[in-house]
Amino acid sequence: MTAAPGKPNAPRAAPTLRTDTLADSVIILLALTVLQRLIGFGRAVLFCRWLDPDQLGQWDMAFSFLMLAAPLSVFSLSGSFGRYVEHFRTRQQLRTFLRRTAVFCAFLAVPAVLLIYTARQWFSQLIFGTPEQSELVAVLAVSLLAVVATNYFIDLFNALRNVRLIAALQLFNTVAFAVLAVGLLLFWRCTAATVVIAYGGATMLCALGALVWLRRSWRAFPENEGHLPQRELWSKVLPFVAWVLATSTLANLFAVVDRYMIIHFSAVPAAEALARVGDYHSSRVVPLLFVSVAMMLSTTATPHLSHEWETGQRERVAQRLNLIVKLLGLILFAAAVAVLLAAPLLFGVALKGKFAGGLAVLPWTLTYCIWFGMQAVCQNYLWCAEKARLASLALLIGLIANVGLNLLLLPRLGLLGAVLATTVANLLALVLICGFNHLLGFRLSFGAGVVLAMPITICFGPWLALAVLLAAVLQVVTSERLFSQAEKRQIADRYRVYAERFRGLLPTRKPAERGSG
């Protein structure tokens, strides 16, 4: 090619950033979730088999602390990327935005790590209920930097809609963590510190891989045009960041408060409290898979529901959300019944019979994890109506209830008391979200209400839950109480579409040519 007249040295056009379509994103995320969760489940089972209950409890508390501290240490700044990366990209100011936010995160994260390291005995008391785990806190401090960096890159790539890269990074992180953890546990020490080192190492490798991609792709980012004043950038971003920080902190506290209550309010020695957390961890290995599936579906459904809301199809939003609630709720309930029936095998063989306390509270963890996942789905209506603060209010009320009930039940019932408190708190938050939806015009159908109530039967044993499941399936087949005829047709139509797509992916055998051979 020849240069343009008058521009003999015109540079080549910078490569464009790759983005993925919504359909591709759904397929990639689904495949990623299945593969990641299978690897994660196998890893979790090995941790339960190899670690003593108190060491497993230490790992649970350490991981919970990292998930809580990482966004707090940088004010959840990268959580704003989904909203503002495209804003500054279209204004040719993305490079400036990324440089300044990276410096801002580093400026906040490094002092946070130094504070945790310096006050490691105090943090050991906070996290583990004893000052004797200061060495483990030092490892956590170093790992926190890796988690902050990885969160930054994941949020950035998500904002750039590069789902393939996110999938590759998360899968790499999962595999690296499994390989490092299993190797170190087998050939070094079976302790929580070993697992934290493996997690920190895998996360750091993930962050370095993301940094390499970012450096190679930097040319694809548009060149800066014009000056971006600091005041203009931060006055636009920080108010949104404050709301993201409040929401993420509230959600993280809601997810971990029961374990902190066990550590600090069980009225037992720290080692025994950590062993209770280890029992609790074993009971959540499978139920957390349900939460991840619900979260993925909720995230995937949000843009579709938002599009229909913005085009004035609000009744359509209510119809689709009711259908999602019924389908997902019924699937998760059926999976929970299967887990209950297989629980003796899971805890007796896979977990070597080490976690009798976990087996005892498994029905309750299954129940509240289903309700927690359904919260994420139901709050989509609040997001569409731009009333996300009501979802945060529901979590805040549930959090307060959880703390109050733990103070009442934990000293009397031990681990069961903590799980009961969390179950009630999750039910309360779900009811509040549905109530707020109702005030904004969403009508939960009779069938959706029944499906949301069904998990409570899990707490009364597998056979009652199985009977309820069979009755629900019979109602689906023979009546329109749970699913209307239109919903059944819609499900059947989508099934036929995906069945055709699947058959199209299968290799076809060419007919043998005559006379060959």
VOPA-255319 format. One record per residue (C-alpha): residue number from 1; residue in one letter; x, y, z. Coordinates in Angstrom, 2 decimals, always signed. Layout:
REM VOPA-255319
REC pos code       X       Y       Z
REC NUM    A       X       Y       Z
...
//
This chain:
REM VOPA-255319
REC pos code       X       Y       Z
REC   1    M   +0.00   +0.00   +0.00
REC   2    T   +1.20   +3.58   -0.70
REC   3    A   +1.05   +6.39   +1.76
REC   4    A   -1.59   +9.01   +1.43
REC   5    P   -0.54  +12.13   -0.51
REC   6    G   +1.19  +14.61   +1.74
REC   7    K   +1.49  +12.02   +4.49
REC   8    P   +4.43   +9.83   +3.55
REC   9    N   +4.94   +8.59   +7.09
REC  10    A   +1.33   +8.13   +8.13
REC  11    P   +1.15   +5.55  +10.92
REC  12    R   -0.89   +2.44  +10.64
REC  13    A   -4.25   +2.47  +12.29
REC  14    A   -4.12   +1.12  +15.79
REC  15    P   -5.71   -2.27  +16.22
REC  16    T   -9.20   -2.27  +17.64
REC  17    L  -10.06   -3.85  +20.95
REC  18    R  -11.93   -7.08  +20.68
REC  19    T  -15.36   -7.31  +22.26
REC  20    D  -17.74  -10.26  +22.51
REC  21    T  -21.40  -10.39  +21.63
REC  22    L  -23.98  -11.14  +24.29
REC  23    A  -24.68  -14.61  +22.85
REC  24    D  -20.98  -15.45  +22.85
REC  25    S  -20.68  -14.07  +26.37
REC  26    V  -23.47  -16.32  +27.66
REC  27    I  -21.94  -19.44  +26.10
REC  28    I  -18.45  -18.60  +27.31
REC  29    L  -19.62  -17.79  +30.83
REC  30    L  -21.69  -20.97  +30.99
REC  31    A  -18.79  -23.15  +29.87
REC  32    L  -16.45  -21.31  +32.22
REC  33    T  -18.78  -21.70  +35.19
REC  34    V  -19.22  -25.43  +34.66
REC  35    L  -15.50  -26.11  +34.21
REC  36    Q  -14.39  -23.76  +36.97
REC  37    R  -16.91  -25.12  +39.47
REC  38    L  -15.93  -28.71  +38.72
REC  39    I  -12.29  -27.89  +39.37
REC  40    G  -13.22  -25.81  +42.41
REC  41    F  -15.44  -28.55  +43.80
REC  42    G  -12.68  -31.13  +43.47
REC  43    R  -10.21  -28.77  +45.10
REC  44    A  -12.62  -28.02  +47.97
REC  45    V  -13.17  -31.73  +48.60
REC  46    L   -9.41  -32.30  +48.79
REC  47    F   -9.04  -29.40  +51.22
REC  48    C  -11.72  -30.95  +53.43
REC  49    R  -10.02  -34.33  +53.27
REC  50    W   -6.50  -33.15  +53.97
REC  51    L   -6.94  -30.22  +56.38
REC  52    D   -7.96  -30.55  +60.01
REC  53    P  -11.24  -28.77  +60.84
REC  54    D   -9.49  -25.84  +62.57
REC  55    Q   -7.09  -25.40  +59.62
REC  56    L  -10.02  -25.51  +57.21
REC  57    G  -11.70  -22.87  +59.36
REC  58    Q   -8.56  -20.72  +59.18
REC  59    W   -8.55  -20.94  +55.37
REC  60    D  -12.25  -20.02  +55.25
REC  61    M  -11.68  -16.95  +57.43
REC  62    A   -8.54  -15.96  +55.49
REC  63    F  -10.32  -16.14  +52.15
REC  64    S  -13.31  -14.22  +53.52
REC  65    F  -10.98  -11.49  +54.77
REC  66    L   -9.32  -11.15  +51.36
REC  67    M  -12.70  -10.85  +49.62
REC  68    L  -13.77   -8.17  +52.10
REC  69    A  -10.49   -6.25  +52.33
REC  70    A   -9.59   -6.11  +48.61
REC  71    P  -12.39   -3.72  +47.52
REC  72    L  -12.25   -1.80  +50.81
REC  73    S   -8.51   -1.12  +50.51
REC  74    V   -8.97   +0.69  +47.16
REC  75    F  -12.48   +2.10  +47.80
REC  76    S  -13.91   -0.26  +45.11
REC  77    L  -12.55   +2.11  +42.46
REC  78    S  -12.36   -0.53  +39.75
REC  79    G  -16.03   -1.25  +40.36
REC  80    S  -16.75   +1.98  +38.46
REC  81    F  -15.11   +0.71  +35.27
REC  82    G  -18.28   -0.88  +33.93
REC  83    R  -19.92   +2.53  +34.06
REC  84    Y  -17.10   +4.89  +33.02
REC  85    V  -14.60   +3.06  +30.79
REC  86    E  -16.85   +3.53  +27.76
REC  87    H  -17.51   +7.14  +28.79
REC  88    F  -13.81   +8.07  +28.69
REC  89    R  -13.11   +5.78  +25.75
REC  90    T  -15.56   +7.62  +23.49
REC  91    R  -13.97  +10.92  +24.55
REC  92    Q  -10.47   +9.68  +23.65
REC  93    Q   -9.41   +9.93  +27.31
REC  94    L   -9.22   +6.26  +28.28
REC  95    R   -5.44   +6.11  +28.64
REC  96    T   -5.46   +9.01  +31.09
REC  97    F   -8.34   +7.45  +33.00
REC  98    L   -6.55   +4.11  +33.34
REC  99    R   -3.21   +5.64  +34.34
REC 100    R   -4.77   +7.76  +37.06
REC 101    T   -6.97   +5.03  +38.46
REC 102    A   -4.02   +2.60  +38.51
REC 103    V   -1.91   +5.11  +40.43
REC 104    F   -4.84   +5.81  +42.76
REC 105    C   -5.31   +2.09  +43.51
REC 106    A   -1.58   +1.59  +44.12
REC 107    F   -1.50   +4.68  +46.35
REC 108    L   -4.27   +3.17  +48.50
REC 109    A   -3.34   -0.52  +48.37
REC 110    V   +0.32   -0.25  +49.44
REC 111    P   -0.43   +1.60  +52.72
REC 112    A   -3.27   -0.85  +53.41
REC 113    V   -0.89   -3.79  +53.05
REC 114    L   +1.69   -2.08  +55.28
REC 115    L   -0.98   -1.38  +57.89
REC 116    I   -2.11   -5.02  +57.94
REC 117    Y   +1.49   -6.23  +58.20
REC 118    T   +2.41   -3.77  +60.94
REC 119    A   -0.73   -4.47  +62.99
REC 120    R   -0.77   -8.17  +62.18
REC 121    Q   -1.42   -9.30  +65.75
REC 122    W   -4.50   -7.08  +65.95
REC 123    F   -5.74   -8.34  +62.59
REC 124    S   -5.03  -11.91  +63.70
REC 125    Q   -7.32  -11.34  +66.67
REC 126    L   -9.97   -9.83  +64.39
REC 127    I   -9.86  -12.56  +61.73
REC 128    F   -9.03  -15.70  +63.71
REC 129    G   -9.99  -14.81  +67.28
REC 130    T   -6.41  -15.19  +68.50
REC 131    P   -3.20  -13.12  +68.13
REC 132    E   -1.19  -16.29  +67.49
REC 133    Q   -1.79  -16.28  +63.71
REC 134    S   +0.26  -13.14  +62.98
REC 135    E   +2.47  -15.04  +60.50
REC 136    L   -0.60  -16.08  +58.53
REC 137    V   -1.77  -12.45  +58.52
REC 138    A   +1.61  -11.45  +57.02
REC 139    V   +0.98  -13.89  +54.17
REC 140    L   -2.51  -12.42  +53.77
REC 141    A   -1.08   -8.92  +53.51
REC 142    V   +1.13   -9.91  +50.57
REC 143    S   -1.72  -11.85  +48.93
REC 144    L   -3.96   -8.80  +49.21
REC 145    L   -1.84   -6.92  +46.66
REC 146    A   -2.30   -9.74  +44.16
REC 147    V   -6.06   -9.82  +44.72
REC 148    V   -6.36   -6.03  +44.29
REC 149    A   -4.37   -6.13  +41.04
REC 150    T   -6.38   -9.05  +39.66
REC 151    N   -9.68   -7.38  +40.54
REC 152    Y   -8.51   -4.24  +38.72
REC 153    F   -7.76   -6.14  +35.52
REC 154    I  -10.90   -8.28  +35.65
REC 155    D  -13.10   -5.21  +36.11
REC 156    L  -11.29   -3.46  +33.26
REC 157    F  -11.63   -6.37  +30.83
REC 158    N  -15.27   -6.77  +31.79
REC 159    A  -15.85   -3.09  +31.03
REC 160    L  -14.13   -3.62  +27.66
REC 161    R  -16.50   -6.57  +27.07
REC 162    N  -13.65   -8.97  +26.43
REC 163    V  -15.32  -12.02  +27.93
REC 164    R  -12.90  -14.44  +26.30
REC 165    L   -9.97  -12.88  +28.10
REC 166    I  -11.82  -12.85  +31.43
REC 167    A  -12.74  -16.51  +30.93
REC 168    A   -9.12  -17.40  +30.17
REC 169    L   -7.80  -15.50  +33.19
REC 170    Q  -10.32  -16.94  +35.62
REC 171    L   -9.80  -20.47  +34.33
REC 172    F   -6.04  -20.02  +34.58
REC 173    N   -6.42  -18.74  +38.14
REC 174    T   -8.60  -21.72  +39.09
REC 175    V   -6.23  -24.27  +37.58
REC 176    A   -3.10  -22.58  +38.97
REC 177    F   -4.59  -22.41  +42.44
REC 178    A   -5.58  -26.08  +42.32
REC 179    V   -2.15  -27.19  +41.07
REC 180    L   -0.18  -25.05  +43.53
REC 181    A   -2.40  -25.91  +46.49
REC 182    V   -2.45  -29.66  +45.85
REC 183    G   +1.30  -29.73  +45.21
REC 184    L   +2.17  -27.76  +48.34
REC 185    L   -0.25  -29.72  +50.54
REC 186    L   +1.15  -33.02  +49.29
REC 187    F   +4.85  -32.18  +49.47
REC 188    W   +5.07  -29.46  +52.13
REC 189    R   +2.59  -28.79  +54.95
REC 190    C   -1.16  -29.39  +55.35
REC 191    T   -1.98  -26.01  +56.87
REC 192    A   -4.15  -23.01  +56.07
REC 193    A   -1.02  -20.90  +55.48
REC 194    T   -0.02  -23.27  +52.67
REC 195    V   -3.39  -22.78  +50.97
REC 196    V   -3.15  -19.00  +51.34
REC 197    I   +0.34  -19.03  +49.79
REC 198    A   -1.00  -21.09  +46.88
REC 199    Y   -3.95  -18.73  +46.40
REC 200    G   -1.75  -15.64  +46.56
REC 201    G   +0.71  -17.18  +44.10
REC 202    A   -1.99  -18.18  +41.62
REC 203    T   -3.62  -14.75  +41.85
REC 204    M   -0.28  -13.01  +41.30
REC 205    L   +0.39  -15.13  +38.20
REC 206    C   -3.07  -14.19  +36.94
REC 207    A   -2.36  -10.48  +37.51
REC 208    L   +0.99  -10.72  +35.70
REC 209    G   -0.67  -12.44  +32.74
REC 210    A   -3.29   -9.70  +32.58
REC 211    L   -0.57   -7.03  +32.72
REC 212    V   +1.26   -8.66  +29.80
REC 213    W   -1.94   -8.60  +27.72
REC 214    L   -2.60   -4.97  +28.65
REC 215    R   +0.90   -3.87  +27.63
REC 216    R   +0.62   -5.65  +24.28
REC 217    S   -2.83   -4.19  +23.63
REC 218    W   -2.06   -0.66  +24.78
REC 219    R   -1.81   +0.54  +21.14
REC 220    A   -5.42   -0.44  +20.62
REC 221    F   -6.54   +2.11  +23.19
REC 222    P   -7.41   +5.45  +21.57
REC 223    E   -4.82   +8.21  +21.81
REC 224    N   -5.64  +10.95  +24.29
REC 225    E   -7.26  +14.02  +22.83
REC 226    G   -7.27  +17.11  +24.95
REC 227    H   -6.49  +17.57  +28.61
REC 228    L   -8.57  +15.83  +31.28
REC 229    P   -8.51  +17.93  +34.45
REC 230    Q   -8.15  +16.00  +37.69
REC 231    R  -11.15  +17.76  +39.17
REC 232    E  -13.34  +16.83  +36.22
REC 233    L  -12.36  +13.15  +36.40
REC 234    W  -12.71  +12.64  +40.13
REC 235    S  -15.84  +14.75  +40.56
REC 236    K  -17.53  +12.48  +38.05
REC 237    V  -16.19   +9.13  +39.25
REC 238    L  -15.97   +9.37  +43.03
REC 239    P  -19.71   +9.84  +43.82
REC 240    F  -20.46   +6.66  +41.87
REC 241    V  -17.51   +4.89  +43.52
REC 242    A  -18.88   +5.77  +46.96
REC 243    W  -22.15   +4.05  +46.13
REC 244    V  -20.35   +1.00  +44.69
REC 245    L  -18.18   +0.80  +47.82
REC 246    A  -21.19   +0.94  +50.12
REC 247    T  -23.05   -1.72  +48.14
REC 248    S  -20.10   -4.12  +47.78
REC 249    T  -19.11   -3.76  +51.44
REC 250    L  -22.66   -4.41  +52.56
REC 251    A  -22.95   -7.48  +50.33
REC 252    N  -19.60   -8.86  +51.49
REC 253    L  -20.46   -8.30  +55.15
REC 254    F  -23.81  -10.00  +54.63
REC 255    A  -21.98  -13.03  +53.21
REC 256    V  -19.34  -13.37  +55.98
REC 257    V  -20.83  -11.94  +59.16
REC 258    D  -22.00  -15.31  +60.51
REC 259    R  -18.46  -16.72  +60.50
REC 260    Y  -17.08  -13.66  +62.29
REC 261    M  -19.83  -14.09  +64.86
REC 262    I  -18.77  -17.73  +65.34
REC 263    I  -15.16  -16.63  +65.91
REC 264    H  -15.94  -13.87  +68.40
REC 265    F  -19.19  -14.86  +70.11
REC 266    S  -19.12  -18.65  +70.44
REC 267    A  -17.77  -18.48  +74.02
REC 268    V  -15.33  -21.31  +73.19
REC 269    P  -11.53  -21.34  +72.65
REC 270    A  -10.31  -19.98  +69.32
REC 271    A   -9.25  -23.42  +68.03
REC 272    E  -12.71  -24.84  +68.68
REC 273    A  -14.38  -21.81  +67.07
REC 274    L  -12.21  -22.26  +63.98
REC 275    A  -13.13  -25.96  +63.91
REC 276    R  -16.80  -24.90  +63.86
REC 277    V  -16.04  -22.64  +60.90
REC 278    G  -14.37  -25.65  +59.26
REC 279    D  -17.56  -27.68  +59.76
REC 280    Y  -19.54  -24.78  +58.35
REC 281    H  -17.19  -24.59  +55.35
REC 282    S  -17.76  -28.27  +54.57
REC 283    S  -21.52  -27.75  +54.54
REC 284    R  -21.19  -24.88  +52.02
REC 285    V  -19.01  -26.64  +49.44
REC 286    V  -21.96  -27.70  +47.27
REC 287    P  -24.52  -24.98  +48.15
REC 288    L  -22.11  -22.26  +47.01
REC 289    L  -22.28  -23.81  +43.54
REC 290    F  -25.97  -22.91  +43.55
REC 291    V  -25.12  -19.32  +44.44
REC 292    S  -22.60  -19.06  +41.59
REC 293    V  -25.13  -20.35  +39.06
REC 294    A  -27.77  -17.88  +40.28
REC 295    M  -25.30  -14.99  +40.20
REC 296    M  -24.22  -15.84  +36.66
REC 297    L  -27.81  -16.06  +35.44
REC 298    S  -28.70  -12.81  +37.19
REC 299    T  -25.76  -10.98  +35.60
REC 300    T  -26.59  -12.39  +32.18
REC 301    A  -30.29  -11.46  +32.43
REC 302    T  -29.71   -7.87  +33.55
REC 303    P  -28.94   -6.30  +30.12
REC 304    H  -31.88   -8.10  +28.49
REC 305    L  -34.33   -6.95  +31.15
REC 306    S  -32.86   -3.43  +31.09
REC 307    H  -33.30   -3.23  +27.32
REC 308    E  -36.96   -4.20  +27.55
REC 309    W  -37.46   -1.76  +30.41
REC 310    E  -35.95   +1.10  +28.42
REC 311    T  -38.14   +0.30  +25.41
REC 312    G  -41.27   +0.51  +27.56
REC 313    Q  -41.97   -3.24  +27.81
REC 314    R  -42.29   -3.29  +31.58
REC 315    E  -44.94   -5.98  +31.60
REC 316    R  -42.59   -8.10  +29.54
REC 317    V  -39.88   -7.57  +32.17
REC 318    A  -42.24   -8.84  +34.89
REC 319    Q  -43.22  -11.87  +32.81
REC 320    R  -39.64  -12.85  +32.03
REC 321    L  -38.50  -12.32  +35.61
REC 322    N  -41.33  -14.49  +36.93
REC 323    L  -40.36  -17.23  +34.49
REC 324    I  -36.67  -17.02  +35.46
REC 325    V  -37.56  -17.22  +39.15
REC 326    K  -39.70  -20.31  +38.60
REC 327    L  -37.26  -22.14  +36.34
REC 328    L  -34.13  -21.40  +38.35
REC 329    G  -35.84  -21.93  +41.70
REC 330    L  -37.21  -25.32  +40.65
REC 331    I  -33.84  -26.43  +39.24
REC 332    L  -31.95  -25.39  +42.38
REC 333    F  -34.54  -27.06  +44.60
REC 334    A  -34.23  -30.31  +42.64
REC 335    A  -30.43  -30.11  +42.90
REC 336    A  -30.69  -29.53  +46.66
REC 337    V  -32.87  -32.61  +47.08
REC 338    A  -30.30  -34.65  +45.16
REC 339    V  -27.52  -33.30  +47.40
REC 340    L  -29.52  -34.20  +50.52
REC 341    L  -30.02  -37.76  +49.29
REC 342    A  -26.30  -38.08  +48.46
REC 343    A  -25.13  -36.32  +51.66
REC 344    P  -24.19  -39.51  +53.58
REC 345    L  -21.97  -40.58  +50.69
REC 346    L  -20.48  -37.10  +50.26
REC 347    F  -19.65  -36.59  +53.93
REC 348    G  -18.90  -40.21  +54.77
REC 349    V  -16.67  -41.09  +51.81
REC 350    A  -15.53  -37.94  +49.99
REC 351    L  -14.96  -35.97  +53.21
REC 352    K  -13.82  -39.04  +55.22
REC 353    G  -16.47  -38.59  +57.93
REC 354    K  -14.56  -35.65  +59.46
REC 355    F  -17.37  -33.08  +59.45
REC 356    A  -20.39  -34.37  +61.34
REC 357    G  -21.22  -30.78  +62.28
REC 358    G  -21.28  -29.81  +58.61
REC 359    L  -23.59  -32.68  +57.75
REC 360    A  -25.97  -31.63  +60.55
REC 361    V  -26.42  -28.10  +59.20
REC 362    L  -26.33  -28.99  +55.48
REC 363    P  -30.15  -28.72  +55.01
REC 364    W  -30.08  -25.16  +56.35
REC 365    T  -27.10  -24.08  +54.23
REC 366    L  -28.79  -25.51  +51.14
REC 367    T  -31.94  -23.58  +51.98
REC 368    Y  -30.38  -20.20  +52.58
REC 369    C  -27.96  -20.47  +49.64
REC 370    I  -30.95  -20.98  +47.33
REC 371    W  -32.64  -17.92  +48.84
REC 372    F  -29.42  -15.90  +48.60
REC 373    G  -29.12  -16.76  +44.92
REC 374    M  -32.76  -15.89  +44.29
REC 375    Q  -32.17  -12.48  +45.89
REC 376    A  -29.70  -11.69  +43.12
REC 377    V  -32.27  -12.67  +40.49
REC 378    C  -35.20  -10.82  +42.04
REC 379    Q  -33.29   -7.59  +42.58
REC 380    N  -32.97   -7.24  +38.80
REC 381    Y  -36.33   -5.46  +38.87
REC 382    L  -34.90   -2.91  +41.32
REC 383    W  -31.92   -2.39  +39.02
REC 384    C  -34.21   -1.83  +36.05
REC 385    A  -36.26   +0.67  +38.04
REC 386    E  -33.02   +2.41  +39.13
REC 387    K  -33.80   +1.70  +42.79
REC 388    A  -30.67   -0.29  +43.63
REC 389    R  -30.52   +1.43  +47.01
REC 390    L  -33.60   -0.57  +48.02
REC 391    A  -31.66   -3.80  +47.43
REC 392    S  -28.91   -2.44  +49.66
REC 393    L  -31.52   -1.52  +52.28
REC 394    A  -32.82   -5.10  +52.22
REC 395    L  -29.28   -6.41  +52.74
REC 396    L  -28.69   -3.94  +55.57
REC 397    I  -31.85   -5.04  +57.39
REC 398    G  -30.91   -8.69  +56.83
REC 399    L  -27.39   -7.99  +58.13
REC 400    I  -28.73   -6.39  +61.32
REC 401    A  -31.11   -9.32  +61.81
REC 402    N  -28.27  -11.79  +61.28
REC 403    V  -26.10  -10.14  +63.94
REC 404    G  -28.98   -9.92  +66.42
REC 405    L  -30.07  -13.51  +65.94
REC 406    N  -26.48  -14.73  +66.19
REC 407    L  -26.08  -12.97  +69.50
REC 408    L  -29.22  -14.76  +70.68
REC 409    L  -28.79  -18.23  +69.18
REC 410    L  -25.04  -18.79  +68.84
REC 411    P  -24.24  -19.19  +72.57
REC 412    R  -27.18  -21.58  +72.98
REC 413    L  -27.08  -23.69  +69.81
REC 414    G  -23.52  -23.32  +68.57
REC 415    L  -23.01  -23.74  +64.82
REC 416    L  -26.67  -24.56  +64.27
REC 417    G  -27.61  -21.24  +65.86
REC 418    A  -25.34  -19.32  +63.47
REC 419    V  -26.77  -21.11  +60.43
REC 420    L  -30.36  -20.60  +61.61
REC 421    A  -29.65  -16.89  +62.02
REC 422    T  -28.23  -16.69  +58.50
REC 423    T  -31.20  -18.60  +57.08
REC 424    V  -33.71  -16.21  +58.67
REC 425    A  -31.65  -13.19  +57.54
REC 426    N  -31.61  -14.43  +53.93
REC 427    L  -35.34  -15.11  +53.96
REC 428    L  -35.97  -11.63  +55.38
REC 429    A  -33.81   -9.98  +52.70
REC 430    L  -35.57  -11.97  +49.96
REC 431    V  -39.03  -11.03  +51.26
REC 432    L  -38.01   -7.36  +51.46
REC 433    I  -36.67   -7.37  +47.89
REC 434    C  -39.90   -8.96  +46.65
REC 435    G  -41.87   -6.40  +48.68
REC 436    F  -39.93   -3.48  +47.21
REC 437    N  -40.49   -4.96  +43.74
REC 438    H  -44.23   -5.09  +44.47
REC 439    L  -44.28   -1.41  +45.47
REC 440    L  -42.64   -0.57  +42.15
REC 441    G  -45.22   -2.51  +40.12
REC 442    F  -43.83   -6.04  +39.94
REC 443    R  -46.37   -8.75  +40.66
REC 444    L  -44.83  -12.02  +41.77
REC 445    S  -46.95  -14.78  +40.28
REC 446    F  -48.49  -17.52  +42.39
REC 447    G  -46.18  -20.12  +40.87
REC 448    A  -43.07  -18.02  +41.54
REC 449    G  -44.15  -17.51  +45.15
REC 450    V  -44.62  -21.25  +45.62
REC 451    V  -41.20  -22.01  +44.13
REC 452    L  -39.52  -19.44  +46.40
REC 453    A  -41.20  -21.02  +49.46
REC 454    M  -40.35  -24.63  +48.57
REC 455    P  -36.74  -24.62  +49.93
REC 456    I  -38.01  -24.46  +53.51
REC 457    T  -39.07  -28.10  +53.17
REC 458    I  -35.39  -29.06  +52.76
REC 459    C  -34.92  -28.35  +56.47
REC 460    F  -37.36  -31.17  +57.35
REC 461    G  -35.43  -33.92  +55.62
REC 462    P  -34.84  -35.32  +52.14
REC 463    W  -38.01  -37.41  +51.89
REC 464    L  -40.42  -34.56  +52.52
REC 465    A  -38.44  -32.36  +50.13
REC 466    L  -38.50  -35.15  +47.52
REC 467    A  -42.28  -35.51  +47.92
REC 468    V  -42.71  -31.76  +47.43
REC 469    L  -40.47  -31.85  +44.35
REC 470    L  -42.46  -34.72  +42.79
REC 471    A  -45.72  -32.89  +43.54
REC 472    A  -44.35  -29.74  +41.89
REC 473    V  -43.27  -31.67  +38.78
REC 474    L  -46.72  -33.27  +38.61
REC 475    Q  -48.32  -29.81  +38.79
REC 476    V  -46.06  -28.56  +36.01
REC 477    V  -47.07  -31.46  +33.76
REC 478    T  -50.79  -31.64  +34.50
REC 479    S  -51.88  -28.09  +35.38
REC 480    E  -51.14  -24.39  +34.96
REC 481    R  -50.79  -23.54  +38.66
REC 482    L  -46.99  -23.20  +38.50
REC 483    F  -46.36  -22.59  +34.80
REC 484    S  -48.93  -21.12  +32.42
REC 485    Q  -49.55  -22.64  +29.02
REC 486    A  -47.78  -19.71  +27.38
REC 487    E  -44.72  -20.24  +29.58
REC 488    K  -44.67  -23.93  +28.75
REC 489    R  -44.77  -23.12  +25.03
REC 490    Q  -41.98  -20.60  +25.46
REC 491    I  -39.81  -23.18  +27.26
REC 492    A  -40.54  -25.79  +24.60
REC 493    D  -39.71  -23.36  +21.79
REC 494    R  -36.39  -22.39  +23.36
REC 495    Y  -35.58  -26.05  +23.96
REC 496    R  -36.12  -26.83  +20.26
REC 497    V  -33.93  -23.90  +19.21
REC 498    Y  -31.03  -24.95  +21.44
REC 499    A  -31.45  -28.62  +20.51
REC 500    E  -31.10  -27.67  +16.83
REC 501    R  -28.02  -25.59  +17.59
REC 502    F  -26.48  -28.47  +19.52
REC 503    R  -27.15  -30.93  +16.72
REC 504    G  -25.54  -28.46  +14.32
REC 505    L  -22.33  -28.59  +16.35
REC 506    L  -22.08  -32.38  +16.10
REC 507    P  -19.89  -33.77  +13.32
REC 508    T  -21.80  -35.32  +10.46
REC 509    R  -20.65  -38.55   +8.87
REC 510    K  -20.13  -38.32   +5.13
REC 511    P  -21.74  -41.10   +3.12
REC 512    A  -19.23  -43.59   +1.77
REC 513    E  -18.47  -43.11   -1.91
REC 514    R  -19.47  -45.94   -4.16
REC 515    G  -16.68  -47.96   -5.57
REC 516    S  -14.23  -46.94   -2.92
REC 517    G  -12.06  -49.47   -1.21
//
